[in-house]
Amino acid sequence: MEIQYSTRIKLMHALCLADSLQDDEAAPNTNLDDYEALAAADYLSCYITFKAIQAAERSPLAERSDNFDMLSVYQAYALLVFAFLARPLAQEDIMPNLQAAQITIAKTLFAGLSDAELIEIVDAGFNKFKLIGDAETEHWTEFRENLDKLAIAFIVAGTDDESPHDKEEVIPLFGQLLSQLCEAFENV
């Protein structure tokens, strides 16, 4: 039986949420009807970005004062991940709202920052997102293709028993792609 993509992404949301629970006594919600596919894409884009930042050994806290623009790179990365996670939902008539997603992502990734800082990050992140999305150079085309494949591989790895990989094996690859993106914008 083939599982719909929306079911897979909701399942992955539940699994990653359960992984991130700090309280051993808190039971994760296993009723997938309580999850929404777009909310799952929002959550997973932040989850993946957090994990990628850790895998890349980056420090957003230090960068806030030393290189504030790097925070917008993380925002752009999370938006790209969201876009690739949400795009297959269109086949099920579930249309992503990028405007709403970018606000949710920024508030999640950068909780505690002032509204002015969040606005700056959202605006700069969206500009980088558009730049990467519109770029026709081979480097950016390859980057987008790799991130797209990796996002879907992450969902499959976590929701398909026959997947050759575990979702934890995929996370370091997200870190590598984030490092590439950071390097590209450090040289700008």
Beta strands, then each sheet from edge to edge (+ up, - down):
end
